Amino acid sequence: MSGHPLLEIKDLYVQFNVYGGALKVLDGVNIEVHPGEKVGLVGETGAGKTTTMKAVLHVLPEPAAQITGGEILFDGQDILKMVPSQLKQIRGKGIAMIFQDPTLALNPVFTVGEQMSAVVQYSMEAGRNLTKREVRERSITTLKEVSLADPERLLGNYPIQLSGGMRQRICIAMALAARPKLLIADEPGTSLDVTIQDQVLRLLDELVEKRNTAIILITHSLGVVRERTDRVYVMYAGNIVENAPTTQLYSRSFHPYTQGLMAAVPKLTGGGVSDGIPGRMPAYLNPPQGCRFSPRCPRVMEICRGEKPMLREASPGHQVACFLYPRGNELEINTKWNVSSGG
């Protein structure tokens, strides 16, 4: 995609210091998001997706978490070099995040109105100078934008009095209160049933398109990503292993891990249930020296166990980190996932 990226993560390394040593969670992550672009970030639980986004917002738990290398550029400025006053300007107005569980994201001892007022005052331009009436009016307007009925009444409710779908819509309203340029949605429908989940995702689609807001959608669901994103990044054990335009990735994926994820998606036409990808992600305390997927890969080669593959262009606009694809020369290999073909 042409133009200057809104967000650019370059060679990001993050580790968590624990009793047994250092957990090397992120291992050189590279991600780009352009203005108005809808980007999917997919991978198994524990792949490092949320850690990456928390690093973007600079909210990793310190001192246990340490960013040991890399850059995070937002509008050309390195977030990692910002002082607290600059970070305050970025959070809310520049970047906002919707977390997985609205029950945890909302404080149970404060009313919706009290929490909405705090967000409005924090994030709106000259918010501290707003009167109580103006803050209330802006809170009501924001709740209406996320299709919540009777917002005046909701302001007096506590989160426990609301359904899961209503709580998630309130979290979305809070995230969008300051009209951020980038919205990070971390599994926004995880705790909801599929019908409400679809409503929430449709609402996000409408809001980001209306405001030309860029969005990073973190999810385990390849179906959600296929319908709602322009580009997809596939993450495994702290590495981006493949990225491509959504239609291109789904028409042909290159990395064995991506192929395994695709094969595990249930088909409406039947054909049996996939066995999934055998094995589990490596321990971050002592990850493999080479490709972190090599212990589970059905096409592992000797080089995979000793060297880390870098992202390379396997086809125009389609990058993959795999030694099956030498630089500038796409290899024609069988793309069907076959666990019996491993080395």
Buried (B, 14 or more C-beta within 10 A) or exposed (E): EEEEBBBBBBEBBBBBEEEEEEBBBBBBBBBBBBBBBBBBBBBBEBBBBBBBBBBBBBEBEEEEBBBEBBBBBBBEEEBBEBEEEEBEEBBBBBBBBBBBBBBEBBEEEBBBBBBBBBBBBBBBEEBEEBEEEBBBEBBBEBBEBBBBEEBEEBBEBBBEEBEBBBBBBBBBBBBBBBEBBBBBBBBBBBBBEEEBBBBBBEBBBEBBEEBEBBBBBBBBBBEBBBBBBBBBBBBBBBBBBBBBBBEBBBEBBBBBBBBBBBBBEEEEEEEEEBEEBEEEBBEBEEBBEBBBBBBBBBBBBEEBBEEBBEBBBBEEEBBBBBBBBEEEEBEEEEEEBEBEEEE
